[in-house]
Amino acid sequence: MIGFIIGLFIGAFFGVVVMCCCVAASRADEEMERIDNQLVKEKTGD
């Protein structure tokens, strides 16, 4: 029973870590796309 409870806590911890990594990657991807669009506008002179 104690192993089950410890497993729940460990699993929840790793779940939160993975979720945070996914959110950070998503925001970084959006920022990279914004920067890329800005560079394209500068090159075309708009």
CORBELQUI-V571249 format. One record per helix or strand. SS is the DSSP state (A for helix, B for strand). FROM is the first residue (numbers start at 1). TO is the last residue. If there is no record, write none. Layout:
# CORBELQUI-V571249
<<SS & FROM & TO> <SS & FROM & TO>>
This chain:
# CORBELQUI-V571249
<<A & 2 & 44>>
